[in-house]
């Protein structure tokens, strides 16, 4: 780490919580970034499951997760995400940049498989569960 970075880090250590919050706000405004953690939507599990039967439970709802975005495939993946989620370019870029990310949850098998295939065709690594 350069001396300049070490000096800045040492100065940051002396800031109060309030000063740090103000600094983060200024950095966000100056560089047009968002320092908040990406929001990950967690699917809700059913409250009651009948475990007394021997019949295997058939999964009816699926979650599609964008796991990895190779740099050389990013533009194609951005296009696919924009189409799937109806996002603007900036929203799609933020979504893709924050992978791994849940694309959609609690959807039927057919839609989930189509979505997964579309993202994989664009070059993304995708999970479906």
DSSP file (Angstrom, degrees, kcal/mol; ACC not computed):
  #  RESIDUE AA STRUCTURE BP1 BP2  ACC     N-H-->O    O-->H-N    N-H-->O    O-->H-N    TCO  KAPPA ALPHA  PHI   PSI    X-CA   Y-CA   Z-CA
    1    1 A X              0   0    0      0, 0.0     5,-0.0     0, 0.0     0, 0.0   0.000 360.0 360.0 360.0 138.6    0.0    0.0    0.0
    2    2 A X     >  -     0   0    0      1,-0.1     4,-2.1     4,-0.0     5,-0.2  -0.241 360.0-113.2 -70.3 160.1    1.3    3.4   -0.9
    3    3 A X  H  > S+     0   0    0      1,-0.2     4,-2.5     2,-0.2     5,-0.2   0.869 117.7  56.9 -60.4 -37.2    2.3    6.0    1.8
    4    4 A X  H  > S+     0   0    0      1,-0.2     4,-2.3     2,-0.2    -1,-0.2   0.920 107.7  47.2 -61.1 -44.4   -0.6    8.2    0.7
    5    5 A X  H  > S+     0   0    0      2,-0.2     4,-2.6     1,-0.2    -1,-0.2   0.887 111.0  51.5 -65.1 -38.9   -3.1    5.4    1.3
    6    6 A X  H  X S+     0   0    0     -4,-2.1     4,-2.3     2,-0.2    -2,-0.2   0.912 110.4  49.3 -64.0 -42.3   -1.6    4.6    4.7
    7    7 A X  H  X S+     0   0    0     -4,-2.5     4,-2.1     2,-0.2    -2,-0.2   0.920 111.8  48.0 -62.8 -44.3   -1.9    8.3    5.7
    8    8 A X  H  X S+     0   0    0     -4,-2.3     4,-2.5     1,-0.2    -2,-0.2   0.922 111.1  51.2 -63.4 -43.3   -5.5    8.5    4.5
    9    9 A X  H  X S+     0   0    0     -4,-2.6     4,-1.6     1,-0.2    -1,-0.2   0.898 109.5  50.2 -60.7 -41.3   -6.3    5.2    6.4
   10   10 A X  H  X S+     0   0    0     -4,-2.3     4,-0.6     1,-0.2    -1,-0.2   0.879 110.7  49.7 -65.3 -37.6   -4.7    6.6    9.6
   11   11 A X  H >< S+     0   0    0     -4,-2.1     3,-1.1     1,-0.2     4,-0.4   0.894 107.4  54.7 -67.3 -39.0   -6.7    9.8    9.2
   12   12 A X  H >< S+     0   0    0     -4,-2.5     3,-1.3     1,-0.2    -1,-0.2   0.849  99.4  62.0 -62.2 -34.1   -9.9    7.8    8.8
   13   13 A X  H 3< S+     0   0    0     -4,-1.6    -1,-0.2     1,-0.3    -2,-0.2   0.747 100.1  55.0 -64.0 -23.1   -9.3    6.0   12.0
   14   14 A X  T << S+     0   0    0     -3,-1.1    -1,-0.3    -4,-0.6    -2,-0.2   0.571  86.0 105.6 -88.9  -8.5   -9.5    9.3   13.9
   15   15 A X    <   -     0   0    0     -3,-1.3     2,-0.1    -4,-0.4    -3,-0.0  -0.384  68.5-125.6 -73.9 148.3  -13.0   10.2   12.6
   16   16 A X     >  -     0   0    0      1,-0.1     4,-2.5    -2,-0.1     5,-0.2  -0.373  31.6-102.1 -79.9 170.0  -16.1   10.0   14.7
   17   17 A X  H  > S+     0   0    0      1,-0.2     4,-2.5     2,-0.2     5,-0.2   0.909 124.3  49.9 -59.3 -43.5  -19.1    7.9   13.6
   18   18 A X  H  > S+     0   0    0      1,-0.2     4,-2.2     2,-0.2    -1,-0.2   0.918 111.3  47.9 -63.4 -44.3  -20.9   11.1   12.6
   19   19 A X  H  > S+     0   0    0      1,-0.2     4,-2.3     2,-0.2    -1,-0.2   0.887 111.6  51.0 -63.6 -39.0  -17.9   12.4   10.6
   20   20 A X  H  X S+     0   0    0     -4,-2.5     4,-2.5     2,-0.2    -2,-0.2   0.916 109.4  49.8 -64.6 -43.7  -17.6    9.0    8.9
   21   21 A X  H  X S+     0   0    0     -4,-2.5     4,-2.1     1,-0.2    -2,-0.2   0.901 111.8  48.7 -61.6 -41.3  -21.2    9.0    7.9
   22   22 A X  H  X S+     0   0    0     -4,-2.2     4,-2.3     2,-0.2    -1,-0.2   0.900 110.5  51.2 -65.9 -40.5  -20.9   12.5    6.5
   23   23 A X  H  X S+     0   0    0     -4,-2.3     4,-2.5     2,-0.2    -2,-0.2   0.919 109.5  49.8 -62.6 -44.2  -17.8   11.5    4.6
   24   24 A X  H  X S+     0   0    0     -4,-2.5     4,-2.5     1,-0.2    -1,-0.2   0.914 110.3  50.8 -60.8 -43.2  -19.5    8.5    3.1
   25   25 A X  H  X S+     0   0    0     -4,-2.1     4,-2.2     1,-0.2    -1,-0.2   0.915 111.3  47.9 -61.1 -43.4  -22.4   10.7    2.0
   26   26 A X  H  X S+     0   0    0     -4,-2.3     4,-2.9     2,-0.2    -2,-0.2   0.893 111.0  50.6 -65.2 -40.4  -20.0   13.2    0.4
   27   27 A X  H  X S+     0   0    0     -4,-2.5     4,-2.7     2,-0.2     6,-0.2   0.921 110.1  50.5 -63.7 -43.4  -18.2   10.4   -1.5
   28   28 A X  H  X>S+     0   0    0     -4,-2.5     5,-1.3     1,-0.2     4,-0.8   0.919 114.9  43.5 -59.6 -44.3  -21.5    9.0   -2.7
   29   29 A X  H  <5S+     0   0    0     -4,-2.2    -2,-0.2     3,-0.2    -1,-0.2   0.911 116.0  47.2 -68.3 -42.7  -22.5   12.4   -4.0
   30   30 A X  H  <5S+     0   0    0     -4,-2.9    -2,-0.2     1,-0.2    -1,-0.2   0.914 124.7  29.1 -66.8 -44.5  -19.2   13.3   -5.5
   31   31 A X  H  <5S-     0   0    0     -4,-2.7    -1,-0.2    -5,-0.2    -2,-0.2   0.342 103.0-123.2-102.0   5.5  -18.6   10.0   -7.3
   32   32 A X  T  <5 +     0   0    0     -4,-0.8     2,-0.3    -5,-0.2    -3,-0.2   0.933  65.6 133.4  51.9  53.8  -22.3    9.1   -7.9
   33   33 A X      < -     0   0    0     -5,-1.3     2,-0.5    -6,-0.2    -1,-0.2  -0.822  55.0-130.1-126.8 167.0  -22.1    5.8   -6.2
   34   34 A X        -     0   0    0     -2,-0.3    -9,-0.0     2,-0.1    -5,-0.0  -0.973  13.7-172.1-121.6 115.9  -24.1    3.9   -3.6
   35   35 A X        +     0   0    0     -2,-0.5    -1,-0.1   -11,-0.1     3,-0.1   0.477  51.4 110.9 -87.2  -2.9  -22.2    2.5   -0.6
   36   36 A X  S    S-     0   0    0      1,-0.1    -2,-0.1     3,-0.0     2,-0.1  -0.381  80.3 -97.4 -72.1 153.2  -25.1    0.6    0.8
   37   37 A X        -     0   0    0      1,-0.1    -1,-0.1    -2,-0.1    -2,-0.1  -0.410  46.6 -98.3 -67.9 142.5  -24.9   -3.2    0.7
   38   38 A X        -     0   0    0      1,-0.1     2,-0.5    -2,-0.1    -1,-0.1  -0.336  39.2-117.1 -61.9 144.0  -26.8   -4.8   -2.2
   39   39 A X        -     0   0    0     -3,-0.1     2,-0.5     2,-0.0    -1,-0.1  -0.725  27.6-164.5 -88.4 125.0  -30.2   -6.0   -1.3
   40   40 A X        -     0   0    0     -2,-0.5     2,-0.5    61,-0.1    61,-0.1  -0.940  13.6-139.6-111.0 123.8  -30.7   -9.7   -1.6
   41   41 A X        -     0   0    0     -2,-0.5     2,-0.5    61,-0.2    61,-0.1  -0.715  15.3-154.1 -86.0 125.5  -34.3  -11.0   -1.6
   42   42 A X        -     0   0    0     -2,-0.5    63,-0.1    63,-0.0     2,-0.0  -0.868  17.5-122.0-102.3 126.5  -34.6  -14.2    0.4
   43   43 A X        -     0   0    0     -2,-0.5     2,-0.5     1,-0.1    20,-0.0  -0.346  24.3-121.9 -66.4 147.2  -37.4  -16.5   -0.5
   44   44 A X        -     0   0    0     -2,-0.0     2,-0.2     1,-0.0    -1,-0.1  -0.768  22.4-136.8 -91.6 130.9  -39.9  -17.4    2.3
   45   45 A X        -     0   0    0     -2,-0.5    -1,-0.0     1,-0.1     2,-0.0  -0.557  31.0 -93.8 -84.2 150.9  -40.2  -21.1    3.1
   46   46 A X        -     0   0    0     -2,-0.2    -1,-0.1     1,-0.1     3,-0.1  -0.334  26.6-137.8 -64.1 145.8  -43.7  -22.6    3.7
   47   47 A X  S    S+     0   0    0      1,-0.2     2,-0.5    -3,-0.1    -1,-0.1   0.898  86.0  38.7 -71.9 -40.7  -44.7  -22.7    7.3
   48   48 A X        +     0   0    0      2,-0.0     2,-0.4    -3,-0.0    -1,-0.2  -0.946  60.4 174.6-120.1 129.7  -46.2  -26.2    7.2
   49   49 A X        -     0   0    0     -2,-0.5     2,-0.9    -3,-0.1     0, 0.0  -0.999  30.7-129.8-129.6 129.4  -44.9  -29.2    5.4
   50   50 A X        +     0   0    0     -2,-0.4     3,-0.4     1,-0.2    -2,-0.0  -0.692  31.7 169.4 -82.2 106.8  -46.5  -32.6    5.7
   51   51 A X        +     0   0    0     -2,-0.9    -1,-0.2     1,-0.2     0, 0.0   0.311  58.3  86.0 -98.7   6.9  -43.7  -35.0    6.5
   52   52 A X  S    S+     0   0    0      2,-0.0     2,-0.2     0, 0.0    -1,-0.2   0.641  74.8  80.2 -83.8 -14.3  -45.9  -37.9    7.4
   53   53 A X  S    S-     0   0    0     -3,-0.4     0, 0.0     2,-0.1     0, 0.0  -0.615  70.5-143.7 -93.2 154.8  -46.3  -39.1    3.8
   54   54 A X        +     0   0    0     -2,-0.2     2,-0.2     2,-0.1    -1,-0.1   0.491  68.6 110.2 -90.6  -5.0  -43.8  -41.2    2.0
   55   55 A X  S    S-     0   0    0      1,-0.1     2,-0.2     3,-0.0    -2,-0.1  -0.497  77.3-113.5 -72.0 135.5  -44.5  -39.5   -1.3
   56   56 A X        -     0   0    0     -2,-0.2     2,-0.3     1,-0.1    -1,-0.1  -0.477  31.7-116.8 -68.3 139.4  -41.7  -37.2   -2.5
   57   57 A X        -     0   0    0     -2,-0.2     2,-0.6     1,-0.0    -1,-0.1  -0.605  23.1-136.6 -77.1 132.1  -42.7  -33.6   -2.5
   58   58 A X        -     0   0    0     -2,-0.3     2,-0.4    -3,-0.0    -1,-0.0  -0.792  16.7-127.7 -91.8 126.3  -42.7  -32.0   -5.9
   59   59 A X        +     0   0    0     -2,-0.6    50,-0.1     1,-0.2     3,-0.1  -0.578  31.8 172.4 -74.1 127.9  -41.1  -28.6   -6.0
   60   60 A X        +     0   0    0     -2,-0.4     2,-0.4     1,-0.2    49,-0.3   0.590  60.5  55.0-112.4 -16.8  -43.5  -26.2   -7.7
   61   61 A X        -     0   0    0     47,-0.1     2,-0.3    68,-0.1    47,-0.2  -0.962  65.5-170.3-123.4 139.4  -41.7  -22.9   -7.1
   62   62 A X  E     -A  107   0A   0     45,-2.8    45,-2.2    -2,-0.4     2,-0.4  -0.888  14.9-143.5-129.7 156.2  -38.1  -22.1   -8.1
   63   63 A X  E     -     0   0A   0     -2,-0.3    66,-2.2    42,-0.2     2,-0.5  -0.971  11.0-152.4-119.3 133.6  -35.6  -19.4   -7.6
   64   64 A X  E     -AB 104 128A   0     40,-3.0    39,-2.8    -2,-0.4    40,-1.2  -0.926  14.1-168.9-108.5 126.8  -33.2  -18.2  -10.3
   65   65 A X  E     -AB 102 127A   0     62,-2.9    62,-2.4    -2,-0.5     2,-0.9  -0.963  21.5-139.5-122.4 125.9  -29.8  -16.8   -9.1
   66   66 A X  E     +AB 101 126A   0     35,-2.9    35,-2.1    -2,-0.5    34,-0.7  -0.747  30.4 173.7 -78.6 109.3  -27.3  -15.0  -11.2
   67   67 A X  E     +     0   0A   0     58,-2.4     2,-0.3    -2,-0.9    59,-0.2   0.907  54.8   5.7 -88.3 -47.0  -24.1  -16.5   -9.8
   68   68 A X  E     - B   0 125A   0     57,-1.7    57,-2.5    32,-0.1     2,-0.5  -0.998  50.4-158.0-147.6 143.7  -21.2  -15.2  -12.0
   69   69 A X  E     - B   0 124A   0     -2,-0.3    55,-0.1    55,-0.2     5,-0.1  -0.920  19.7-142.8-125.2 102.8  -20.8  -12.7  -14.8
   70   70 A X    >   -     0   0    0     -2,-0.5     3,-1.7    53,-0.5     4,-0.4  -0.427  19.4-126.8 -63.1 138.6  -17.6  -13.3  -16.9
   71   71 A X  G >  S+     0   0    0      1,-0.3     3,-1.0     2,-0.2     4,-0.3   0.845 107.5  54.5 -57.9 -37.6  -16.2   -9.9  -18.0
   72   72 A X  G 3  S+     0   0    0      1,-0.2    -1,-0.3     2,-0.1     4,-0.1   0.598 112.7  43.6 -76.1  -8.5  -16.1  -10.7  -21.7
   73   73 A X  G <> S+     0   0    0     -3,-1.7     4,-2.2    50,-0.1    -1,-0.2   0.285  80.9 107.6-112.6   7.0  -19.9  -11.6  -21.6
   74   74 A X  H <> S+     0   0    0     -3,-1.0     4,-2.7    -4,-0.4     5,-0.2   0.859  76.0  51.1 -60.4 -41.4  -21.1   -8.7  -19.5
   75   75 A X  H  > S+     0   0    0     -4,-0.3     4,-2.1     2,-0.2    -1,-0.2   0.927 111.8  46.8 -65.0 -44.5  -22.8   -6.7  -22.3
   76   76 A X  H  > S+     0   0    0      1,-0.2     4,-2.0     2,-0.2    -1,-0.2   0.893 113.8  48.8 -63.3 -39.1  -24.8   -9.8  -23.5
   77   77 A X  H  X S+     0   0    0     -4,-2.2     4,-2.8    45,-0.3     5,-0.2   0.892 107.6  55.1 -68.4 -39.7  -25.8  -10.6  -19.9
   78   78 A X  H  X S+     0   0    0     -4,-2.7     4,-2.6     1,-0.2    -2,-0.2   0.918 108.4  49.3 -56.7 -44.1  -26.8   -6.9  -19.3
   79   79 A X  H  X S+     0   0    0     -4,-2.1     4,-2.1     2,-0.2    -2,-0.2   0.915 111.8  47.9 -62.5 -43.3  -29.2   -7.2  -22.3
   80   80 A X  H  X S+     0   0    0     -4,-2.0     4,-2.6     2,-0.2    -2,-0.2   0.912 112.6  48.4 -65.2 -42.5  -30.7  -10.4  -21.0
   81   81 A X  H  X S+     0   0    0     -4,-2.8     4,-2.9     2,-0.2     6,-0.3   0.907 109.9  52.6 -64.8 -41.9  -31.2   -9.0  -17.5
   82   82 A X  H  X>S+     0   0    0     -4,-2.6     4,-1.2    -5,-0.2     5,-0.7   0.917 112.9  44.8 -59.2 -42.9  -32.8   -5.8  -18.9
   83   83 A X  H  <5S+     0   0    0     -4,-2.1    -2,-0.2    -5,-0.2    -1,-0.2   0.922 116.8  44.1 -67.8 -44.7  -35.2   -8.0  -20.9
   84   84 A X  H  <5S+     0   0    0     -4,-2.6    -2,-0.2     1,-0.2    -1,-0.2   0.922 127.0  28.3 -67.9 -45.1  -36.0  -10.4  -18.0
   85   85 A X  H  <5S-     0   0    0     -4,-2.9    -1,-0.2    -5,-0.2    -2,-0.2   0.433  98.7-126.1-100.5  -0.5  -36.4   -7.7  -15.3
   86   86 A X  T  <5 +     0   0    0     -4,-1.2     2,-0.2    -5,-0.3    -3,-0.2   0.925  55.5 156.7  53.8  48.7  -37.5   -4.8  -17.4
   87   87 A X      < -     0   0    0     -5,-0.7    -1,-0.2    -6,-0.3     2,-0.1  -0.653  44.5-114.6-100.7 157.8  -34.8   -2.6  -16.0
   88   88 A X     >  -     0   0    0     -2,-0.2     4,-2.6     1,-0.1     5,-0.2  -0.344  43.4 -94.4 -78.2 173.7  -33.1    0.5  -17.5
   89   89 A X  H  > S+     0   0    0      1,-0.2     4,-2.5     2,-0.2     5,-0.2   0.904 125.2  47.4 -59.3 -44.9  -29.5    0.3  -18.4
   90   90 A X  H  > S+     0   0    0      2,-0.2     4,-2.6     1,-0.2    -1,-0.2   0.916 112.9  49.0 -64.6 -43.0  -28.2    1.7  -15.1
   91   91 A X  H  > S+     0   0    0      1,-0.2     4,-2.2     2,-0.2    -2,-0.2   0.904 112.7  47.7 -62.8 -41.8  -30.4   -0.6  -13.1
   92   92 A X  H  X S+     0   0    0     -4,-2.6     4,-2.8     2,-0.2     5,-0.2   0.902 111.4  50.7 -66.3 -40.8  -29.3   -3.7  -15.1
   93   93 A X  H  X S+     0   0    0     -4,-2.5     4,-2.7    -5,-0.2    -2,-0.2   0.928 111.4  47.5 -63.3 -44.6  -25.7   -2.7  -14.7
   94   94 A X  H  X S+     0   0    0     -4,-2.6     4,-1.0     2,-0.2    -1,-0.2   0.900 113.3  49.5 -61.9 -40.6  -26.0   -2.3  -10.9
   95   95 A X  H >< S+     0   0    0     -4,-2.2     3,-0.6    -5,-0.2    -2,-0.2   0.944 114.0  43.7 -63.2 -49.2  -27.8   -5.6  -10.8
   96   96 A X  H >< S+     0   0    0     -4,-2.8     3,-1.4     1,-0.2    -2,-0.2   0.884 111.2  54.9 -65.6 -39.3  -25.2   -7.5  -12.8
   97   97 A X  H 3< S+     0   0    0     -4,-2.7    -1,-0.2     1,-0.3    -2,-0.2   0.729 104.4  55.7 -67.0 -20.9  -22.3   -5.8  -11.0
   98   98 A X  T << S+     0   0    0     -4,-1.0    -1,-0.3    -3,-0.6    -2,-0.2   0.187  91.2 176.5 -99.4  18.2  -23.7   -7.0   -7.6
   99   99 A X    <   +     0   0    0     -3,-1.4   -32,-0.2     2,-0.1     2,-0.1  -0.354  54.1  68.5 -61.1 143.3  -23.8  -10.7   -8.6
  100  100 A X  S    S+     0   0    0    -34,-0.7     2,-0.3   -32,-0.1   -33,-0.2   0.383  80.6 148.8 -75.6 143.4  -24.5  -13.2   -7.0
  101  101 A X  E     -A   66   0A   0    -35,-2.1   -35,-2.9    -2,-0.1     2,-0.5  -0.997  52.8-111.2-150.7 139.3  -28.0  -11.9   -7.0
  102  102 A X  E     -A   65   0A   0     -2,-0.3   -37,-0.3   -37,-0.2   -61,-0.2  -0.622  26.5-172.4 -72.7 123.6  -31.5  -13.4   -7.0
  103  103 A X  E     -     0   0A   0    -39,-2.8     2,-0.3    -2,-0.5    -1,-0.2   0.943  68.6 -18.7 -81.1 -55.3  -33.1  -12.7  -10.4
  104  104 A X  E     -A   64   0A   0    -40,-1.2   -40,-3.0     3,-0.0    -1,-0.4  -0.988  63.6-160.3-150.2 149.7  -36.6  -14.0   -9.5
  105  105 A X  E     +     0   0A   0     -2,-0.3   -42,-0.2   -42,-0.2   -63,-0.0  -0.920  66.2  26.1-131.0 160.0  -38.0  -16.3   -6.9
  106  106 A X  E    S+     0   0A   0     -2,-0.3     2,-0.3     1,-0.2    -1,-0.2   0.913  82.8 139.4  57.9  48.3  -41.1  -18.3   -6.4
  107  107 A X  E     -A   62   0A   0    -45,-2.2   -45,-2.8    -3,-0.2    -1,-0.2  -0.811  56.7 -92.3-116.7 162.3  -41.7  -18.8  -10.1
  108  108 A X     >  -     0   0    0     -2,-0.3     4,-2.4   -47,-0.2     5,-0.2  -0.223  37.4-106.8 -72.7 164.1  -42.9  -21.9  -11.9
  109  109 A X  H  > S+     0   0    0    -49,-0.3     4,-2.8     1,-0.2     5,-0.2   0.897 115.5  52.2 -58.6 -46.2  -40.5  -24.4  -13.4
  110  110 A X  H  > S+     0   0    0      1,-0.2     4,-2.3     2,-0.2    -1,-0.2   0.937 112.9  43.5 -59.8 -49.6  -41.1  -23.5  -17.1
  111  111 A X  H  > S+     0   0    0      1,-0.2     4,-2.5     2,-0.2    -1,-0.2   0.901 114.4  51.1 -63.2 -40.8  -40.4  -19.8  -16.5
  112  112 A X  H  X S+     0   0    0     -4,-2.4     4,-2.6     1,-0.2    -2,-0.2   0.912 111.2  47.3 -63.7 -43.1  -37.4  -20.5  -14.3
  113  113 A X  H  X S+     0   0    0     -4,-2.8     4,-2.6     2,-0.2    -1,-0.2   0.898 112.7  49.2 -67.1 -39.5  -35.9  -22.8  -16.9
  114  114 A X  H  X S+     0   0    0     -4,-2.3     4,-2.4    -5,-0.2    -2,-0.2   0.920 113.2  47.1 -63.2 -43.3  -36.5  -20.3  -19.7
  115  115 A X  H  X S+     0   0    0     -4,-2.5     4,-2.2     2,-0.2    -2,-0.2   0.924 112.9  48.8 -63.6 -45.4  -34.9  -17.5  -17.6
  116  116 A X  H  X S+     0   0    0     -4,-2.6     4,-2.6     1,-0.2     5,-0.2   0.924 112.3  48.7 -60.8 -45.6  -31.9  -19.7  -16.7
  117  117 A X  H  X S+     0   0    0     -4,-2.6     4,-2.8     1,-0.2    -1,-0.2   0.908 109.5  51.9 -62.8 -42.6  -31.4  -20.7  -20.3
  118  118 A X  H  X S+     0   0    0     -4,-2.4     4,-1.2     1,-0.2    -1,-0.2   0.912 113.3  44.4 -60.9 -43.5  -31.6  -17.1  -21.6
  119  119 A X  H  X>S+     0   0    0     -4,-2.2     5,-2.4     2,-0.2     4,-0.6   0.893 114.1  49.2 -69.3 -39.8  -28.9  -16.0  -19.0
  120  120 A X  H ><5S+     0   0    0     -4,-2.6     3,-1.0     1,-0.2    -2,-0.2   0.885 107.2  55.2 -67.0 -37.7  -26.7  -19.0  -19.8
  121  121 A X  H 3<5S+     0   0    0     -4,-2.8    -1,-0.2     1,-0.3    -2,-0.2   0.837 105.9  52.9 -61.9 -31.3  -27.0  -18.4  -23.5
  122  122 A X  H 3<5S-     0   0    0     -4,-1.2   -45,-0.3    -5,-0.2    -1,-0.3   0.627 129.3 -99.3 -78.2 -13.6  -25.7  -14.8  -22.8
  123  123 A X  T <<5S+     0   0    0     -3,-1.0   -53,-0.5    -4,-0.6    -3,-0.2   0.451  76.4 135.5 113.0   1.8  -22.7  -16.3  -20.9
  124  124 A X  E   < -B   69   0A   0     -5,-2.4     2,-0.6   -55,-0.1    -1,-0.3  -0.416  55.6-124.2 -81.6 157.3  -23.7  -16.1  -17.3
  125  125 A X  E     -B   68   0A   0    -57,-2.5   -58,-2.4    -2,-0.1   -57,-1.7  -0.921  41.0-178.3 -99.1 123.9  -23.4  -18.7  -14.6
  126  126 A X  E     -B   66   0A   0     -2,-0.6     2,-0.3   -60,-0.2   -60,-0.2  -0.931  19.6-157.2-130.8 144.6  -26.8  -19.3  -13.2
  127  127 A X  E     -B   65   0A   0    -62,-2.4   -62,-2.9    -2,-0.3     2,-0.4  -0.910   4.6-166.6-117.8 150.5  -28.3  -21.5  -10.5
  128  128 A X  E      B   64   0A   0     -2,-0.3   -64,-0.2   -64,-0.2    -2,-0.0  -0.987 360.0 360.0-136.3 125.3  -31.9  -22.6  -10.2
  129  129 A X              0   0    0    -66,-2.2   -65,-0.1    -2,-0.4   -68,-0.1   0.332 360.0 360.0-143.5 360.0  -33.3  -24.2   -7.0
